[in-house]
């Protein structure tokens, strides 16, 4: 008798569903003047350079991105918040331009009003780094039948690196994510729509962030939903090997490979082509070794 086929997990979102095996790459497209790595890359005189964003999105898709993540507010450590109107003005034109490219578009926002506008413009997923701190966010996601990334964050980006205190990092992150998942469920968001993000670099020490890169399998077993890791270009890499953000590509690739090898279903990255190649080669090596080991047995 042949072994039963295990169905690959699927992430349901507003315009369909996405198979999460093998792991998927989410491309970062920040339409902000001040994000920590790519701030200003897609702005022009204070506005968003939509043709430039679209060209970058097409290149990301061609390189292997399965999701496009558009952000209109910097959430780097110490960043000051912006008003919802400014965020909508940045995000909506970009989402409208990318929604027709054939892959799901995610909006990276902490605000329900921005999420609602982006979903109306064609976004399929909401990526909320704050873990649903806006009490209306879950209802907006449920109404649109959208996908949802629930991130872990204590406080807000401006203050999150102050007085970091965990007694049991993994247990506390899991418990707080579980509470956010409960709020989503109460609003009508099904578990098949949810991916969790433990918040690498969000209110964590460099050592804690490094550990969370490899925590996906543990979190998935605890919470029974897929896990996304966003480690690209982040400061913990610079703590391991002193480096500016622009010099952290090798470390970012290493983190993405380790994350997937430890169970991540999605990796959120700035550099799609090198990450996709690294993941493909790592997977090919693992499969080839399994074949060889099987023959040796």
Backbone as numpy.savetxt, mean C-alpha at the origin, in Angstrom:
# Nx Ny Nz CAx CAy CAz Cx Cy Cz
-5.41 -40.22 -6.32 -6.26 -39.03 -6.32 -5.38 -37.78 -6.32
-5.69 -36.82 -7.18 -4.89 -35.60 -7.25 -5.19 -34.72 -6.05
-4.21 -33.90 -5.71 -4.39 -32.98 -4.58 -5.43 -31.93 -4.92
-6.23 -31.52 -3.94 -7.25 -30.49 -4.22 -6.59 -29.18 -4.61
-7.22 -28.45 -5.50 -6.70 -27.16 -5.93 -7.04 -26.09 -4.89
-6.04 -25.33 -4.47 -6.25 -24.25 -3.52 -6.53 -22.97 -4.30
-7.66 -22.37 -4.02 -8.03 -21.15 -4.74 -7.18 -19.98 -4.27
-6.59 -19.26 -5.21 -5.79 -18.09 -4.87 -6.69 -17.00 -4.30
-6.20 -16.26 -3.30 -7.02 -15.19 -2.74 -7.28 -14.10 -3.78
-8.45 -13.50 -3.66 -8.82 -12.39 -4.55 -9.22 -11.20 -3.70
-8.83 -10.03 -4.16 -9.16 -8.78 -3.48 -10.28 -8.12 -4.28
-11.44 -8.03 -3.69 -12.60 -7.45 -4.38 -12.59 -5.94 -4.22
-12.92 -5.26 -5.30 -12.93 -3.79 -5.29 -14.07 -3.29 -6.16
-14.16 -1.98 -6.33 -15.35 -1.39 -6.95 -15.53 -1.75 -8.41
-14.48 -2.14 -9.10 -14.60 -2.45 -10.53 -14.25 -3.90 -10.85
-14.20 -4.76 -9.85 -13.91 -6.17 -10.12 -13.17 -6.80 -8.96
-12.22 -7.67 -9.27 -11.40 -8.29 -8.24 -10.02 -8.57 -8.80
-9.07 -8.70 -7.91 -7.67 -8.86 -8.31 -7.10 -10.09 -7.62
-6.57 -11.01 -8.40 -5.93 -12.20 -7.86 -4.62 -11.79 -7.17
-4.41 -12.30 -5.97 -3.26 -11.89 -5.18 -2.19 -12.98 -5.07
-2.17 -13.85 -6.03 -1.12 -14.88 -6.08 -0.72 -15.08 -7.53
0.50 -14.70 -7.91 1.59 -14.20 -7.07 1.31 -12.81 -6.51
2.20 -12.37 -5.63 2.03 -11.05 -5.01 1.99 -9.96 -6.07
1.25 -8.91 -5.78 1.05 -7.81 -6.71 1.82 -6.56 -6.30
2.18 -5.78 -7.30 2.90 -4.53 -7.08 1.94 -3.35 -7.23
1.91 -2.51 -6.23 1.14 -1.26 -6.25 2.11 -0.12 -6.51
1.87 0.66 -7.56 2.75 1.76 -7.93 2.34 3.04 -7.24
3.29 3.72 -6.62 3.04 4.99 -5.92 3.08 6.13 -6.93
2.03 6.95 -6.93 1.97 8.15 -7.78 1.49 9.30 -6.90
2.42 10.01 -6.28 2.06 11.09 -5.37 1.94 12.41 -6.12
0.73 12.95 -6.16 0.50 14.23 -6.84 0.59 15.35 -5.80
1.71 15.40 -5.13 1.97 16.33 -4.03 3.27 17.09 -4.30
3.41 18.27 -3.73 4.69 18.98 -3.88 5.72 18.59 -2.82
5.31 17.81 -1.80 6.17 17.64 -0.62 6.28 16.22 -0.08
5.91 15.20 -0.85 6.09 13.84 -0.36 7.58 13.53 -0.22
7.91 12.58 0.65 9.31 12.43 1.08 10.24 11.99 -0.04
9.74 11.27 -1.06 10.63 10.82 -2.13 10.29 11.48 -3.46
9.03 11.44 -3.86 8.66 11.90 -5.20 7.82 13.17 -5.17
7.88 13.93 -4.09 7.13 15.18 -4.04 7.54 16.12 -5.17
6.54 16.66 -5.86 6.79 17.58 -6.96 7.00 16.92 -8.31
7.07 15.60 -8.35 7.32 14.92 -9.63 6.19 15.10 -10.61
4.96 15.30 -10.10 3.80 15.38 -10.98 3.00 16.66 -10.76
3.67 17.69 -10.26 3.00 18.97 -10.08 3.60 20.01 -11.02
2.79 21.00 -11.33 3.21 22.03 -12.28 2.58 23.35 -11.88
3.41 24.24 -11.31 2.90 25.54 -10.91 1.81 25.47 -9.86
1.90 24.50 -8.98 0.90 24.35 -7.93 -0.21 23.39 -8.27
-0.39 23.09 -9.55 -1.41 22.14 -9.96 -0.81 20.80 -10.31
-1.66 19.88 -10.73 -1.23 18.53 -11.10 -1.00 18.47 -12.60
0.16 17.95 -13.00 0.48 17.75 -14.41 -0.11 16.40 -14.83
-1.35 16.42 -15.26 -2.08 15.18 -15.53 -1.43 14.35 -16.63
-1.01 14.94 -17.76 -0.34 14.11 -18.77 0.91 13.41 -18.23
1.65 14.08 -17.35 2.85 13.47 -16.78 2.48 12.30 -15.86
1.42 12.47 -15.07 0.96 11.38 -14.20 0.52 10.19 -15.03
-0.23 10.47 -16.10 -0.72 9.39 -16.95 0.45 8.65 -17.61
1.44 9.39 -18.10 2.59 8.74 -18.73 3.33 7.86 -17.73
3.48 8.33 -16.49 4.15 7.53 -15.47 3.33 6.29 -15.13
2.02 6.44 -15.12 1.14 5.30 -14.83 1.23 4.25 -15.92
1.23 4.68 -17.17 1.36 3.73 -18.28 2.68 2.98 -18.19
3.75 3.71 -17.88 5.07 3.07 -17.74 5.06 2.07 -16.59
4.39 2.42 -15.49 4.32 1.51 -14.35 3.55 0.24 -14.70
2.46 0.38 -15.42 1.68 -0.79 -15.84 2.52 -1.67 -16.77
3.18 -1.04 -17.72 4.04 -1.80 -18.64 5.14 -2.55 -17.90
5.58 -1.98 -16.77 6.65 -2.61 -15.98 6.14 -3.67 -15.02
4.82 -3.79 -14.90 4.27 -4.85 -14.07 3.38 -4.43 -12.93
3.08 -3.15 -12.79 2.19 -2.72 -11.70 0.77 -3.23 -11.95
0.16 -3.73 -10.89 -1.22 -4.22 -10.98 -2.21 -3.24 -10.37
-1.71 -2.25 -9.62 -2.55 -1.24 -8.96 -1.80 0.08 -9.02
-2.55 1.16 -9.23 -1.99 2.51 -9.21 -2.52 3.23 -7.98
-1.62 3.76 -7.14 -2.02 4.39 -5.88 -1.74 5.88 -5.95
-2.80 6.68 -5.97 -2.69 8.13 -6.13 -2.86 8.81 -4.77
-1.86 9.60 -4.38 -1.94 10.32 -3.11 -1.86 11.81 -3.30
-2.71 12.54 -2.58 -2.74 13.99 -2.69 -2.30 14.73 -1.45
-1.89 13.98 -0.41 -1.41 14.60 0.82 -0.18 13.84 1.29
0.87 14.54 1.61 2.06 13.89 2.15 1.78 13.37 3.55
2.13 12.10 3.79 2.02 11.53 5.13 3.39 11.17 5.69
4.43 11.86 5.20 5.77 11.63 5.72 5.81 12.07 7.18
6.71 11.55 7.99 6.82 11.97 9.38 6.99 13.48 9.49
6.18 14.09 10.34 6.27 15.53 10.57 5.48 16.38 9.60
4.82 15.76 8.61 4.10 16.54 7.60 2.89 17.24 8.21
2.69 18.49 7.81 1.50 19.22 8.23 0.31 18.81 7.37
-0.88 18.72 7.96 -2.05 18.36 7.17 -2.45 19.47 6.21
-3.16 19.07 5.16 -3.73 20.05 4.23 -5.25 19.94 4.31
-5.95 20.90 3.73 -7.41 20.84 3.79 -7.94 19.89 2.71
-9.15 19.42 2.93 -9.76 18.43 2.04 -9.94 18.97 0.63
-10.25 20.24 0.50 -10.46 20.81 -0.84 -9.17 20.74 -1.66
-8.04 21.10 -1.04 -6.76 21.03 -1.75 -6.46 19.60 -2.16
-6.70 18.66 -1.26 -6.43 17.25 -1.56 -7.30 16.76 -2.71
-8.57 17.10 -2.69 -9.48 16.70 -3.79 -9.04 17.30 -5.11
-8.61 18.56 -5.08 -8.18 19.24 -6.30 -6.99 18.53 -6.94
-6.13 17.98 -6.12 -4.97 17.25 -6.64 -5.36 15.85 -7.14
-6.18 15.16 -6.36 -6.42 13.74 -6.60 -7.40 13.47 -7.74
-8.50 14.18 -7.76 -9.59 13.83 -8.69 -9.16 13.87 -10.16
-8.47 14.92 -10.64 -8.06 14.90 -12.05 -7.13 13.73 -12.38
-6.26 13.39 -11.45 -5.35 12.27 -11.68 -6.11 10.96 -11.76
-7.04 10.76 -10.85 -7.83 9.52 -10.86 -8.64 9.42 -12.15
-9.25 10.51 -12.56 -10.03 10.49 -13.81 -9.17 10.07 -15.00
-7.93 10.53 -15.02 -7.04 10.21 -16.15 -6.56 8.77 -16.11
-6.46 8.19 -14.91 -5.89 6.85 -14.79 -6.94 5.74 -14.78
-8.18 6.09 -14.50 -9.22 5.08 -14.34 -9.49 4.29 -15.61
-9.13 4.85 -16.75 -9.40 4.19 -18.03 -8.24 3.31 -18.50
-7.20 3.13 -17.68 -6.00 2.43 -18.13 -6.08 0.91 -17.95
-7.14 0.43 -17.32 -7.34 -1.01 -17.27 -6.85 -1.71 -16.02
-6.31 -0.98 -15.06 -5.95 -1.57 -13.77 -6.64 -0.76 -12.68
-6.91 -1.38 -11.52 -7.59 -0.63 -10.46 -6.75 0.54 -9.95
-7.42 1.64 -9.69 -6.79 2.84 -9.14 -7.17 2.94 -7.66
-6.17 3.14 -6.84 -6.35 3.33 -5.40 -6.13 4.80 -5.07
-6.91 5.31 -4.12 -6.68 6.66 -3.63 -6.13 6.56 -2.21
-4.99 7.19 -2.00 -4.31 7.18 -0.70 -4.78 8.41 0.07
-5.74 8.21 0.97 -6.31 9.34 1.70 -6.82 8.91 3.06
-6.81 9.88 4.00 -7.36 9.64 5.33 -8.75 10.24 5.47
-9.24 10.92 4.44 -10.49 11.66 4.53 -11.60 11.01 3.72
-12.75 10.81 4.36 -13.89 10.20 3.67 -14.37 11.04 2.51
-14.35 12.37 2.65 -14.84 13.22 1.57 -13.95 13.12 0.33
-12.64 12.98 0.55 -11.72 12.82 -0.58 -11.90 11.44 -1.20
-12.04 10.43 -0.36 -12.27 9.08 -0.87 -13.54 9.03 -1.72
-14.59 9.66 -1.24 -15.86 9.65 -1.97 -15.72 10.32 -3.33
-15.01 11.44 -3.37 -14.80 12.14 -4.64 -13.95 11.30 -5.59
-12.92 10.67 -5.08 -12.05 9.84 -5.92 -12.77 8.61 -6.44
-13.58 7.99 -5.59 -14.37 6.83 -6.03 -15.36 7.25 -7.11
-15.92 8.43 -6.97 -16.82 8.95 -8.00 -16.11 9.23 -9.31
-14.80 9.51 -9.22 -14.00 9.79 -10.42 -13.44 8.53 -11.07
-13.68 7.37 -10.44 -13.25 6.11 -11.06 -12.30 5.27 -10.25
-11.93 5.70 -9.04 -11.08 4.87 -8.19 -11.83 3.62 -7.76
-11.08 2.55 -7.49 -11.66 1.27 -7.10 -11.34 0.88 -5.67
-10.28 1.49 -5.10 -9.74 1.10 -3.80 -9.44 2.36 -3.00
-9.63 2.29 -1.70 -9.22 3.35 -0.78 -8.09 2.81 0.08
-6.97 3.52 0.11 -5.81 3.17 0.92 -5.72 4.18 2.06
-6.20 3.77 3.24 -6.29 4.68 4.38 -5.22 4.34 5.41
-4.14 5.11 5.41 -3.03 4.82 6.33 -3.42 5.02 7.78
-4.50 5.73 8.04 -4.88 6.07 9.41 -5.70 4.99 10.10
-6.08 3.95 9.39 -6.88 2.90 10.02 -8.30 3.31 10.32
-8.89 4.11 9.43 -10.30 4.53 9.53 -10.54 5.50 10.69
-9.62 6.44 10.88 -9.83 7.45 11.91 -10.99 8.39 11.56
-11.24 8.60 10.28 -12.42 9.36 9.86 -13.63 8.45 10.05
-14.57 8.81 10.90 -15.69 7.91 11.20 -16.61 7.62 10.02
-16.52 8.40 8.95 -17.36 8.18 7.77 -16.67 7.32 6.70
-15.39 7.04 6.88 -14.64 6.39 5.82 -15.19 5.00 5.46
-15.44 4.17 6.45 -15.90 2.81 6.17 -17.22 2.82 5.42
-18.12 3.73 5.78 -19.41 3.80 5.09 -19.23 4.21 3.63
-18.32 5.12 3.37 -18.04 5.53 1.99 -17.53 4.35 1.18
-16.62 3.59 1.76 -16.07 2.41 1.08 -17.16 1.39 0.81
-17.99 1.13 1.82 -19.06 0.14 1.67 -20.06 0.57 0.59
-20.43 1.84 0.59 -21.39 2.33 -0.39 -20.90 2.14 -1.82
-19.59 2.29 -2.03 -19.01 2.15 -3.37 -18.61 0.71 -3.69
-18.76 -0.19 -2.71 -18.32 -1.58 -2.89 -16.83 -1.63 -3.23
-16.07 -0.71 -2.65 -14.66 -0.53 -2.99 -13.77 -1.48 -2.21
-12.55 -1.63 -2.69 -11.52 -2.28 -1.91 -11.00 -1.33 -0.86
-10.40 -1.88 0.20 -9.94 -1.05 1.31 -8.62 -1.57 1.86
-7.64 -0.68 1.94 -6.42 -0.96 2.69 -6.55 -0.27 4.03
-6.50 -1.05 5.11 -6.55 -0.50 6.46 -5.13 -0.46 7.00
-4.61 0.75 7.16 -3.26 0.91 7.67 -3.24 1.06 9.17
-2.07 0.83 9.77 -1.91 1.01 11.21 -1.17 2.31 11.48
-1.78 3.17 12.28 -1.18 4.45 12.62 -1.74 4.92 13.95
-0.86 5.26 14.86 -1.27 5.93 16.10 -1.03 7.42 15.92
-2.06 8.22 16.15 -1.92 9.66 15.99 -2.06 10.08 14.54
-1.21 10.99 14.11 -1.25 11.47 12.73 0.18 11.66 12.25
0.37 11.85 10.93 1.74 11.95 10.41 2.59 13.03 11.08
1.95 14.13 11.49 2.71 15.23 12.08 3.35 14.82 13.41
2.67 13.97 14.17 3.12 13.65 15.53 3.52 12.18 15.73
3.38 11.35 14.71 3.45 9.89 14.92 4.82 9.39 15.38
5.89 10.14 15.13 7.22 9.66 15.54 7.63 10.14 16.93
6.69 10.78 17.62 6.97 11.23 18.98 6.49 10.18 19.98
7.28 9.92 20.98 6.88 9.05 22.10 6.34 7.71 21.63
7.06 7.05 20.72 6.67 5.72 20.25 6.76 4.75 21.43
5.69 4.00 21.68 5.69 3.10 22.83 4.86 1.85 22.53
5.53 0.73 22.40 4.87 -0.57 22.26 5.48 -1.53 23.28
4.65 -2.29 23.94 5.15 -3.37 24.80 5.29 -4.66 24.01
4.36 -4.90 23.09 4.38 -6.09 22.23 3.93 -5.63 20.85
4.89 -5.27 20.01 4.58 -4.63 18.73 3.60 -5.43 17.90
3.90 -6.69 17.63 3.04 -7.47 16.75 1.64 -7.61 17.33
1.53 -7.94 18.59 0.22 -8.13 19.19 -0.59 -6.84 19.18
0.05 -5.72 19.48 -0.66 -4.45 19.54 -1.09 -3.98 18.15
-0.19 -4.13 17.16 -0.56 -3.77 15.79 -1.73 -4.63 15.33
-1.67 -5.93 15.59 -2.75 -6.82 15.17 -4.06 -6.47 15.86
-4.02 -6.20 17.16 -5.24 -5.87 17.90 -5.87 -4.59 17.38
-5.03 -3.59 17.09 -5.56 -2.31 16.62 -6.08 -2.41 15.19
-5.42 -3.20 14.35 -5.94 -3.45 13.01 -7.26 -4.21 13.08
-7.34 -5.18 13.99 -8.58 -5.95 14.14 -9.73 -5.05 14.55
-9.47 -4.07 15.41 -10.51 -3.13 15.80 -10.98 -2.30 14.60
-10.03 -1.88 13.77 -10.40 -1.14 12.56 -11.20 -2.02 11.61
-10.81 -3.28 11.49 -11.57 -4.21 10.65 -12.99 -4.38 11.19
-13.15 -4.37 12.50 -14.48 -4.46 13.08 -15.35 -3.28 12.71
-14.77 -2.08 12.72 -15.53 -0.89 12.32 -15.92 -0.97 10.85
-15.01 -1.49 10.03 -15.33 -1.66 8.62 -16.46 -2.65 8.43
-16.42 -3.75 9.15 -17.47 -4.77 9.04 -18.82 -4.20 9.47
-18.83 -3.43 10.55 -20.08 -2.82 11.01 -20.69 -1.90 9.97
-19.85 -1.28 9.16 -20.33 -0.38 8.11 -20.74 -1.13 6.84
-20.43 -2.43 6.79 -20.83 -3.22 5.63 -19.72 -3.56 4.66
-18.47 -3.35 5.06 -17.33 -3.72 4.20 -17.01 -5.19 4.43
-17.13 -6.02 3.39 -16.85 -7.43 3.53 -15.37 -7.71 3.65
-15.03 -8.82 4.33 -13.63 -9.17 4.52 -12.90 -9.36 3.21
-13.61 -9.80 2.17 -12.97 -10.02 0.87 -12.56 -8.71 0.20
-12.99 -7.59 0.74 -12.61 -6.26 0.23 -11.41 -5.66 0.97
-10.94 -6.33 2.02 -9.96 -5.73 2.93 -8.56 -6.32 2.76
-7.58 -5.43 2.72 -6.16 -5.76 2.86 -5.65 -4.91 4.01
-4.78 -5.46 4.85 -4.24 -4.69 5.97 -2.79 -4.32 5.71
-2.37 -3.21 6.34 -1.01 -2.70 6.21 -0.51 -2.37 7.62
0.55 -3.03 8.11 0.99 -2.78 9.48 1.67 -1.44 9.70
1.84 -0.65 8.66 2.31 0.72 8.85 3.80 0.84 9.05
4.58 0.23 8.17 6.04 0.40 8.22 6.37 1.89 8.11
7.11 2.40 9.08 7.49 3.81 9.06 6.46 4.76 9.62
5.30 4.25 10.03 4.23 5.09 10.57 4.15 4.90 12.08
4.84 5.78 12.82 4.83 5.69 14.26 5.57 4.47 14.78
6.65 4.10 14.09 7.45 2.95 14.49 8.93 3.36 14.49
9.73 2.70 15.33 11.17 2.90 15.28 11.72 2.21 14.04
12.96 2.52 13.64 13.55 1.80 12.51 13.57 0.29 12.71
13.90 -0.14 13.91 13.95 -1.58 14.18 12.56 -2.20 14.08
11.55 -1.52 14.60 10.18 -2.03 14.51 9.71 -2.08 13.06
10.04 -1.06 12.29 9.66 -1.05 10.89 10.31 -2.20 10.14
11.60 -2.42 10.42 12.30 -3.53 9.77 11.62 -4.86 10.09
11.26 -5.06 11.34 10.61 -6.30 11.72 9.27 -6.49 11.06
8.50 -5.42 10.90 7.17 -5.53 10.30 7.23 -5.90 8.82
8.34 -5.61 8.15 8.49 -6.00 6.75 8.30 -7.51 6.60
8.72 -8.27 7.60 8.66 -9.73 7.53 7.49 -10.32 8.30
6.51 -9.51 8.67 5.44 -9.96 9.56 4.16 -10.38 8.86
4.14 -10.39 7.53 2.87 -10.60 6.82 2.23 -11.95 7.12
3.01 -13.02 7.09 2.42 -14.33 7.32 1.80 -14.41 8.71
2.49 -13.86 9.71 1.96 -13.86 11.07 0.64 -13.07 11.14
0.62 -11.90 10.53 -0.59 -11.07 10.56 -1.73 -11.72 9.78
-1.39 -12.35 8.66 -2.44 -13.00 7.86 -3.07 -14.15 8.64
-2.25 -14.91 9.35 -2.81 -16.01 10.15 -3.69 -15.47 11.28
-3.27 -14.36 11.86 -4.02 -13.78 12.99 -5.33 -13.14 12.53
-5.32 -12.45 11.39 -6.47 -11.64 11.00 -7.21 -12.17 9.77
-6.65 -13.16 9.10 -7.34 -13.85 7.99 -7.66 -12.97 6.80
-6.83 -11.96 6.57 -6.95 -11.14 5.35 -5.55 -10.92 4.79
-5.44 -10.60 3.49 -4.11 -10.37 2.90 -3.44 -9.14 3.50
-2.12 -9.09 3.33 -1.31 -8.02 3.92 -0.54 -7.29 2.83
-0.51 -5.97 2.94 0.30 -5.13 2.07 1.46 -4.55 2.88
2.64 -4.51 2.27 3.80 -3.88 2.90 4.27 -2.72 2.03
4.40 -1.55 2.66 4.92 -0.37 1.97 6.21 0.07 2.63
7.33 -0.43 2.13 8.64 -0.12 2.72 9.51 0.73 1.82
9.02 1.04 0.63 9.83 1.67 -0.40 10.43 3.01 0.05
11.77 3.10 -0.04 12.54 4.33 0.20 12.44 4.86 1.63
11.88 4.10 2.57 11.60 4.64 3.89 12.83 4.75 4.77
12.67 5.48 5.87 13.82 5.89 6.67 14.50 4.73 7.39
13.80 3.63 7.65 14.47 2.53 8.32 15.61 1.99 7.46
15.48 2.11 6.13 16.56 1.67 5.24 17.79 2.54 5.48
17.57 3.84 5.62 18.67 4.74 5.90 19.28 4.54 7.28
18.50 3.95 8.19 19.05 3.64 9.51 19.95 2.41 9.45
19.68 1.51 8.51 20.52 0.32 8.34 21.82 0.69 7.63
21.68 1.40 6.51 22.83 1.90 5.75 22.60 3.39 5.54
23.34 4.25 6.20 23.09 5.69 6.07 23.00 6.12 4.61
21.87 6.75 4.26 21.63 7.09 2.86 20.49 8.08 2.76
20.54 8.91 1.74 19.41 9.78 1.42 18.32 8.96 0.75
17.13 9.51 0.72 15.99 8.83 0.10 16.31 8.38 -1.32
16.98 9.24 -2.08 17.25 8.94 -3.49 18.21 7.77 -3.66
18.93 7.40 -2.61 19.93 6.33 -2.70 19.45 5.02 -2.08
18.16 4.88 -1.85 17.65 3.70 -1.14 16.97 2.68 -2.04
17.24 2.71 -3.34 16.61 1.72 -4.22 17.03 0.30 -3.88
18.33 -0.01 -3.70 18.69 -1.39 -3.38 18.01 -1.90 -2.11
17.99 -1.06 -1.08 17.33 -1.46 0.16 15.84 -1.66 -0.02
15.23 -0.82 -0.85 13.79 -0.95 -1.11 13.47 -2.25 -1.82
14.31 -2.62 -2.79 14.11 -3.89 -3.49 14.27 -5.06 -2.54
15.31 -5.00 -1.70 15.52 -6.07 -0.72 14.31 -6.21 0.18
13.76 -5.09 0.65 12.60 -5.14 1.53 11.39 -5.75 0.82
11.18 -5.39 -0.45 10.04 -5.95 -1.19 10.18 -7.46 -1.35
11.37 -7.93 -1.67 11.59 -9.37 -1.84 11.36 -10.10 -0.51
11.94 -9.57 0.57 11.76 -10.20 1.88 10.28 -10.20 2.27
9.59 -9.09 2.01 8.17 -9.01 2.37 7.37 -10.09 1.67
7.59 -10.27 0.37 6.84 -11.28 -0.37 7.23 -12.68 0.08
8.51 -12.91 0.32 8.93 -14.23 0.81 8.34 -14.56 2.17
7.95 -13.53 2.91 7.33 -13.73 4.21 5.81 -13.50 4.18
5.22 -13.60 3.00 3.77 -13.66 2.94 3.02 -12.45 2.47
3.68 -11.35 2.14 2.96 -10.16 1.66 2.25 -10.47 0.36
1.01 -10.03 0.25 0.23 -10.20 -0.97 0.37 -9.02 -1.92
0.71 -7.85 -1.36 0.88 -6.62 -2.15 2.09 -5.89 -1.59
2.93 -5.34 -2.47 3.99 -4.43 -2.05 3.77 -3.09 -2.76
3.84 -2.04 -1.98 3.61 -0.69 -2.49 4.97 -0.05 -2.71
5.28 0.33 -3.96 6.64 0.75 -4.30 6.65 1.97 -5.21
7.77 2.70 -5.16 8.01 3.80 -6.08 8.65 3.34 -7.39
9.39 2.25 -7.34 10.23 1.81 -8.46 9.72 0.46 -8.97
8.79 0.50 -9.91 8.08 -0.72 -10.30 8.97 -1.69 -11.06
9.67 -1.22 -12.09 10.41 -2.13 -12.96 11.47 -2.94 -12.21
12.36 -2.32 -11.43 13.36 -3.12 -10.73 12.74 -4.02 -9.67
11.68 -3.56 -9.03 11.03 -4.41 -8.03 10.39 -5.63 -8.67
9.70 -5.42 -9.78 9.06 -6.53 -10.48 10.09 -7.56 -10.93
11.21 -7.08 -11.46 12.25 -8.01 -11.89 12.80 -8.79 -10.70
13.07 -8.11 -9.61 13.62 -8.77 -8.43 12.66 -9.83 -7.90
11.38 -9.51 -7.84 10.40 -10.47 -7.36 10.30 -11.68 -8.28
10.34 -11.43 -9.58 10.26 -12.54 -10.54 11.46 -13.45 -10.43
12.65 -12.88 -10.29 13.86 -13.70 -10.18 13.86 -14.48 -8.86
13.48 -13.84 -7.77 13.42 -14.53 -6.49 12.45 -15.70 -6.54
11.30 -15.48 -7.18 10.32 -16.56 -7.30 10.85 -17.69 -8.18
11.51 -17.34 -9.29 12.05 -18.36 -10.18 13.12 -19.20 -9.47
13.96 -18.55 -8.68 14.99 -19.27 -7.93 14.33 -20.25 -6.96
13.33 -19.78 -6.24 12.66 -20.64 -5.26 12.00 -21.84 -5.94
11.33 -21.60 -7.07 10.67 -22.70 -7.78 11.68 -23.68 -8.35
12.79 -23.17 -8.89 13.81 -24.05 -9.46 14.43 -24.91 -8.36
14.67 -24.32 -7.20 15.24 -25.11 -6.11 14.26 -26.20 -5.65
12.99 -25.85 -5.56 12.00 -26.87 -5.15 12.00 -28.03 -6.13
12.10 -27.73 -7.41 12.16 -28.79 -8.43 13.40 -29.66 -8.24
14.55 -29.00 -8.01 15.79 -29.74 -7.83 15.73 -30.60 -6.56
15.20 -30.02 -5.50 15.11 -30.75 -4.25 14.19 -31.94 -4.40
13.11 -31.76 -5.17 12.20 -32.87 -5.41 12.86 -33.99 -6.18
13.68 -33.63 -7.17 14.39 -34.64 -7.94 15.41 -35.38 -7.08
16.09 -34.63 -6.18 17.09 -35.25 -5.32 16.46 -36.22 -4.34
15.24 -35.91 -3.91 14.57 -36.80 -2.98 14.21 -38.12 -3.64
